[in-house]
Each structure stands twice: as C-alpha cells, then as structure tokens.
Amino acid sequence: MAEKNILQLFMSLEKAGKEKEILRLIDSHKYDKNPAFLYYLAHLYYTGYIYEKDLNKALDYLRESAMKGYASACFMLCTMFERGTGVDRDYKISNEYLIQASDKGYIPAINHMGEILLMGRMNIERDDEAGFNKFKFCHENNYVKGSINYGYCLLYGVGCQADPDKGLAILKKYADEGYSEAQYNLGKAYFDGIGVNKNIIRANYYLQEATEGGHMFAAKLLGDCYYDGIGVPIDHTTAFRFYRKAAELGNNEAAELVTHAYVYGDGVQPDYKEAISYLVRRAQEGDKRAQVVVGNHYYNGNGFRKNLHRAFHWYQEAARQEEPEGLKRTADMLLEGLGCRKDPVKAVEYYQRALAGKCYDAALPLARIFDEGAKGVERDEAKATKYYGYAYHYTHDENCAFEYGERMSEGRGLEKDLKAAFEAYQFAAKKGHLEATKRLAECYLKGLGVEQDYERALRYYLIASKKGDEEAAMLVPIIRRDIEFK
C-alpha cells in the first residue's frame, strides 16, 4: 500500500474511533517496514492513543522511518529535538532533521525552515530573503501557516519589498477564518499603525479574538493594554487575568509578571506562597526564565532554604535551553565548585555559550580565566584581552576599560593600538577611574593615540591630584612651567 494511502487509512480510522480495526490492521502489517506505517506506530506511542505513551519507542520508530527517508518522521524528530521532548534539547540535530524534511519538499518543514531563517539558529544563519522565499513557496502551495508568515513579511518588508496592502489582505483573509496568528498580526498592525492608520479599538478586537484562539503574545499584549490603559481603562485585575492566560500558554515574560503580581498584590491579592508555587510550576513545565529565578531563590535562600545543589540543578535546566543567564550562572558555579564538582574547562564552555547568547556579564570571568589560567585552561593573553574588550564595550565597566587600555597600549595578546587604548582610558576616566585619569593625562602629554595637548594633560593631572594622587600632584607644577615656556 502506498505511504500516503496507508497513513490516511489509519488516521481516518482513528478519527472514527475504530480502535479494534486499527489494531487488526496493525497486526496485519506488523512485519511491514513501510515508513508511513512506522511513522504511525511512532504517533501512537507519542500520543498514548491505544498504546501506553512511550517516547523512547516513539523515537525508535521515528528514527527507523526517517532512515527510510520519510519526511514527516524527519520533521517530527526535528520538533522533538527542538523542544526537548523525550530527548535532550539539541538544535544541531533538530536542524539536521529539519533540512532533510525541507529538502524532501515537506511543506510544514519548509515553512518552519523559513521561520528559522528569520531568526538564525546554530548552523543555520539568518537570511530574511531566503526565509521570505520559503513562505512564498508555502503560500503558493496553499499552506495556511506559510501564507500567514508570507503576509507578515509583505506587511513589514521582511526579506522583500514591503507591500502592506497585499500583506494586510492575506492576514485579514485568515483572521476572518479564525486563525489566531493572523488575528494577532492584524491586531499588532492596528496597534502599531503599520500599513494602516493606528486604531487601538480595532487592535483590541483582533487581539481579543487571537487570545480566545490561544495566542500567547496576543494575551500578553492585551494585558499590557489593560495595565497601562492603552485604548481601554486602566484595570490591573483584568491585566493580571490576561497575563496569567499568556503565561499558561507559554509566554515567559508574562509568567514573570504573574509572579510579580502575587508578590506585590498588583491586580490580585498578595500571596508570596502562591508566587513561589506558581514560579516552581512554571519552572517544572520548562519555562527557562522561571528556572533561573528558582535557581536564584535556592542560591540566595530566598523563599526556600538555601541549597546550592538545587540552585545548580535549576540553572543547568535553563542552560539546556540555551538561556543566557542560566548558562552564565551554571558557569559561575562550575568555576567555584558550588553545588557541583569544580570544573573550569566546562565553566569556560558555558561562559562562551552565555556570551554568544548576549549575556555580556560572561565576558569578565572569561577574561580573568584566560588572564590567570585555571586547571585545564592555559593562560592566553589574546583571549584575555579580547574578553576584557567585550566586557568594556558591552557592560561599560570602567575597570575593564582600564585593563583593556593597558593591554592595547602594550600590545599584550593583540596588536598594539594606542588609539584604542586612549579611547578606553578616556571612557574609564569619565567614570572616575583614577589610574585611567592619569593614563589619559599621559596620553595627552606624550601624544599617545591622540594629538599632543599640554593643556588637557594638565587638566587631567589636576583631576587626579585633587583625588589625592601624589604623583599627579608632583607633575602639575612641572607641566604648568612647560606651558609657560612654550
């Protein structure tokens, strides 16, 4: 029996609730290695329909089906590795299965590939134009999710020349048919005035429709509207209700707001116990931000008895989802051996992943590790200088700026760059760093990285002198005399 036909037969019997007929048919195909049949067996174990739910068996059947080139199995495996369902979350493996399914022309996979291309993920680089073309293909093949994404791109000009009229027409068509994603995008267009005149009343209408359809971002935005009184009267009780719905649908930001509301009694009766309980439930359900916050509570002994092992556990859970702060806090504990075995090598790996996720607080510990060395990690001047530079540029820390200036002025690890050193000293000096102030004065005095200027050198030595620096105080009269003789 053809792959498409056998799967359609099983699904039609399932829809009709004919379990005995399904079991009879399975028994007649039990030695069949048809990939569609294997995929259906995986479906039964994944959903727990007829057979007891068993994700390991589902994975085995999916892998066997995927090995035979069945695109639906490839895409299902992509989804499981992306979400961490029955397996450790692994975007690299997820991407590999996604590419296989997409290359076989499986429309849902092509649409999802378009979504990944708009975000960029691991070995798939961001490419808006390529993403748009994937959505266009899906739209031309009447795949609704792809058409809604296509309309969104046309509305905002993502990967294409903006065509708001066409984009809005597509979104309105599917919004009127009850698709919550289209309703949300249309509501957001009216909310922001994109392609249409700003109209908060119409925005709220479509956002309400999308929320009723289970759209978490629509529920969150409605919560914001009621909290701040945008198009509706201020009503923190109603805002809380929408935030809670958004959180239940998986919106992490809304979950934090719900916890905050319980703690401070904002729109709901204050209930610290319920706040902690709610936070833990969210963490257990996989909310990565909640996992970090629960880790913080265990680490600080706030709401729970202090327990570094539990703190490490929750930070690691968040880190498995590539949550930047979870990665950084996991690294902190690995570096010091808090709640876990000390492991500087793993700490470096986690810090680097955190930094890649734009947690720039990871830059300074990386700089120090490579500056000083650690067990299993050799000193590396180039990496130390690079990470001090990241810490200076992204966290605006004056001590890091000074250290970076020192290294660039001497050429430690990286090529000597007096201009970069001068700029770093200047930044740190503006924030009151005494040593940087003296270095800045020296740069002006000797023309290091900047045009020589005795007046400015004198100004910065005077600042350092007033802060009690004896060396600067000794240089002030000498520079004044030099200026007089010029």
N, C-alpha and C positions, 0 to 999 in steps of 0.2 A: 504494500500500500504506500502511496506517495507520502512524503513527510508532511506536507500541508494538510492532506486529507485525514491522516491518522490523528493529528493533533486536533483538528476541527471536530472529528468524531468524538474524541474523548471530552473535549470542552463542552460540546452540545449535550452529552450525557450527564456531565457534571452540572450543567445549568438546569437540567431537568430533574436533578436529584436521583438519578438512577444508579445508585452505588453498586447494586448487585451486578448490573450489566457492565459497569466499569471493571469490577473485579474479574468477571468472566472473560472480558476482553483482554485484561492484563495477563491472566493465566494463559490465554491462547498465544500471547506474544512474549512470554517470559524468557525465551531464548533469542528473542529478536534484538538485534543491535542497531535497529533503526534509530538515528539520533533524535528524531522527534519523539519517539516512544521513551527514550532515556530522559529526554527533557521533561516529559510529562511525569515520569516517576519522581524526578527531582522536585517538580512542582508539588506533588502530593506530600512528600516528606518536608518540604519547606513550609507549606501552609498547615499541615496537620490534618488535611482532609482525607478521610478513610484510614490512613496510617497514622500512627503516633508521630508527632513532629520530631524530626531528627535532622538538624542542619548538617551534620557530618555526612550522612547518607545523601542528602540533597547535593552537597558539594561533590561527592564522588560521582554521582550520575551526571551532574552538570559538566564536570571535567571530561568525562568519557564522551558526552555529547559534543562538547566543544572540540575535542581532539578529532572528531569526525567532521568538523567544520560547520556545525550548526550555529548560525548567527544568534538566535535567541538565547542559546546557552551561554555564548560568549558575553552577551550583553548582561545577562543575569549575574554572571561571575564578576563582571565589571562593577555592577551595583553593590554586590556583597562586599567586595574588597574596598570599595569607596566608602561604604557606611560602617564597615567593621562588623558585618552580620555573620556570626558563626566563625569568623576569622579575625586576625589582627588587621586593622585598617592598613592598607598598603596602596598608595596612589600609583606607584610604579607598576604593580601587577594590574591594578584597575585600568590604567591607561593602555596596557598591552592588550587586554581583552576588548577594550573599547575600540581600539584601532582595528582589531580583527573583525569585530562585528560591523563597524562602519565600512571597512573595505569590501565586505560582502554585500553592501547595499541595504543593510537593515535600517529602515527609516528612523525608528526611535534612537538608534545608536548614532546616526548621522546628526540628528537634532542635538543629542547630548554632546557630541563632539563639537558642534557649533557653540554650545554653552561653555565648554571647557576652553575653547579658543578665545572666547571673550574674557576669560579670567586668567588663563595661563596656569599650568599646574605641572610641576616637576619637569618631565622631559617633553611636555607639550607647551611650547612658547605661545604667548599671547599674540593673536593675529586677528584683529577685528574684521578685516576684509574677508579672510578665509571663513570666519565664523558666519558672517552675513551670507556668503555664498552657500554654506551648508543649510541655513534657514530657508534661503530662496528655493533650493532644491526640494526641501521638505514641503514648502508651500505649494510648489508646482505639482507635488505628488499628494496633495490634499491631506497632509498630516497636520492636525489641528495645533498641537503644541509648537510645531515648527512655524506654522502660519502666524501664531501669536508673537513668537520671537521675531519673525520677519517684520511684522507690523511695528513692533517696538523699535527695531533698528531703523526703519524708514522714518519713524516719528522723530527720533533723536539724532539721526545721521550717524549711526554706529557702523563703521565699516563700509559706508556708502554715502552718496549724496542725499541729504535729508529730503524727504518728500512727505511732509506732515499730513497733507490731505489723504494720500493713499494709506499711510500708516494708520491714521485715525479711522478710516473707513474699514480697514481689516479688523482693528481692535473692537470697533462698535458692533460689527457683524457677530463676532464671537462672544462679546459681552452680552448682547441681546439673546444669544443662545444659551447663556448661563455659565460660561466658562470663567471661573474666578480669576485666573491670571489676566485675562483680557479686561475684566472689570477693574481689577487693581490698577493695571497700566493706564486705563482710560481715566479712572479716578485721579491717579497721580498727575496725568496730563492737565486735567482741570485744576488740580491743586496748585501746580507749579506754573500754569499758563503756558504750556508747551504745545504749540500748534493750534491752540485755541485761546480765547480770552479766559483769563483766570476766573473761575466760578466755584467758590467753596461749597455752595449748596449742591451743585451737580457732582462735585468731587465727593462729598459726603454720601450722596446717594449711591454712587458706584462702589465706594469703599464699604458701605453697609452691605451691599449685595455680595461683594467679594468675601467679606467676613463671614457672612452666612454660609458661603460656599467653602469655608475652611482655609482662607488665605491668611497666613500669619502676619505678613507685612501690612496688609490692609487693616487688620485688627490693631496692630501696634500704632499705625498712623492715626486711626480713629481715637485711640487712647490719648495720643498727643493732642489731637484737636480738642477733646473734652478737658484735658488737663490745662491747656493754655488758652482755651476759649477761642479757637480758630473756627469761625463760621457757626459756632454753637455756644451757648452759655457755659462758663466755667463750671465743671462738675467733676470733682476728683473721685467721687464714688463711682460714677459711670466710667471715668477714665480707668480706674482700678479694674473694673469688670472687663474692659477691652484688653488691658494689659495682661490680665490673667488668662484670657482666652488665647491671646497671642503666644503667651508662654507655654500654654498647654499644647499649642500647635507646633512648638519648637523654636520660638524666637528667643534667643539667649538674652538680648538686651531687655526685652520685656520681663523676662524671669528675674533679672536683677532689680528692675523697678518694682516688681511684686514683693520681693524680699524687703526692699527699702520701705515700701508702704506698710508692711506688717511691723517693721521695727519702729517706725516713726508715727504710725497711725495716720497715714496720709490717704484718705479715701476709704479707710477700713479701720476697725477697732485695733489699736496696737496690741500685738501679740508676739513677743520675742520668741517664745517657744514654737509657735506656728511658723515664724520666719525661718528658724533653723531647720525645722522639719521639712518645710517646703524646699529649702535650699538643698537638703540632702536628697530629697526625692528627685529633684532636677539633676543632681549630680549622678545619681544611680541610673537615671534614664539616658545619660550620655551627654548632658549639657556641659560642654568643656569649660565655659566660664564659671559655672557653678562648681565644677570640680576644683578649679583653682581657689575659689573662695572658701570652700570646705577645707581644702588643704591649709589655707591661711588660718582658719579658725583652730584647727588642730595644732598648727605650728605655734600660734600665739597663746593657746589656751583660752580662747575667747568663745564662750558658748559650749565648749567641750573641755574635758580635762586634757591638758597638753599631752600630745602623743606624736613624737616625730616620725615614728614608723607609719602611722596613719596619714600624717601630712605628706610624707614621701609617696605613699600609695596614690593619693588623690592627685598630686602634682604629676605623677607618672601617667595616670589615666588621661589627664588633659594633654600631656606631651604626646601620647599615642595618636592624638588627633591633630598634632602639629600646632597646638595652641601656644603662641609665642611665650606668654608669661609662664605657662606650665612647663615649657621647655627650660626656661631660664631658672625657675625655682628648683626644678629637678637637678639641673647642673650645679646650683649653689650647694645642694645637699650632698651630691656626689663628691664635690670638691673637698668638703669638710668632713665627710663621713657621718652626716647627721641623719639618723633613721635608716641608714643603709651602709653598705661597705664603701669605704673611701675609694674613689676611682677617678683620678684626674684625667685619664685618657677619655673616658666616657663623658666626663664633665665638659671637656673641650668640644666633643661632638655635639652635645646638647646646646652648649652656648652658641655654636656656629649655626645650628638649625634655628635657634631663637633669633639670632641676628638676621638670618635670611628671611624670617617672618616679621622683620621690622621692630623687634624688641631691642632697641639700641642700648638698653641698660646692660646687655650681654657683652658689649664691646670692652668695657673697662676690665672686667675679670679676665677676659681673653688676653688683653694687653699685659696684664700682670703675670698671668701664667707663662706666656712666651718670654716675658722680660726676665723672670726669675727662674723659670724651669720648674718642673714638678716630676714626680715619679712616673716614668713612662713618657714624659713630654720634654723634649730637649729645648733649651733656650733658642730663640730665633728672633734676632734683632729686627729683621724686616717685618715679620708678622706683628711683633710688639709695637713697632712704630705705626704700622697700618691701623691696628686696632685702637691705639691712642688717638689717631686721627679721626676714626669713626666716632669715638666717644666725645671728642672735642666738637666735631661738626654736627652731630645729631643729638647729643644730650646737653651741649653748651656748658660743659663743666670746665671751670677756669683752671683747675689743677691739671686736667687732661690737656687743655690747650697749652699750658706752660710746658708740660712734659713733651708734647709734640713739637713745640717750638725749639726746645733744647736739642731734640733728636735731629730735626731738619737743619738746624744751624751747624751741626757737627757731621751730618751725613751718616747717621747711625741706622743701618739697615736699609735705608732708601737713599737715593741720590741727594746730595746736599742742595738745599733750596732756601736761600736766605730770605727771599720774598715771602715764601710760605711761613718761615719762622717768624718774620716780622709781623705778619698778619695774626699769627697765633698769639704772640706776645701782646699785641695791641688789644685783641679780644679779651685776654685774661686781665690785662691792666685795667680795662674799663670796668671789670667786675671786682676791682680792688685787690688783685693779687700782687703782693709786694715785690716778689722776685721778678715777676713779669714786668712790673713797672720799671724796675732797674734795667732789665734787659732791653726794654723799649727805649729807654734813655740812651743806652749804649749803642743801639742801632742808629739812632739819630746822630749821636756824637761821632760815630765812625763811618756812617753811610753804609750800613749793612742791610741790604734788602730794601733800602729806601734812600732817597736823596739826603745827603748830609745837611743837618739843620741844628746849629748850636742852641738856638732859642728854644726849640722843642725839647732838646736834650736837657736843657736847664730846667724846663717846666716839669718834666717827669722826675728828675733827680730831686727837685724841691718837694714833689708829692711824696716820694719815698722818704725823704728826710723828715717831713712832718709826721710820718708814721713811725719815726724812731730809728730809722736805719742809719747807723754811724758812717758807713762807707759813703752813702749818698750825701750825707751832711758834709763830709770832708771834700767831696768833689764839687759841691755847689760854688764855693768861692773861687776855685780854680777855673771853672767854666765861665764864671762871670768875668774874671780877669781876661780870659782869652777873647771873650766877646768884645770887651772894651778896647783891646789892642787891634781888633780887626778893622 
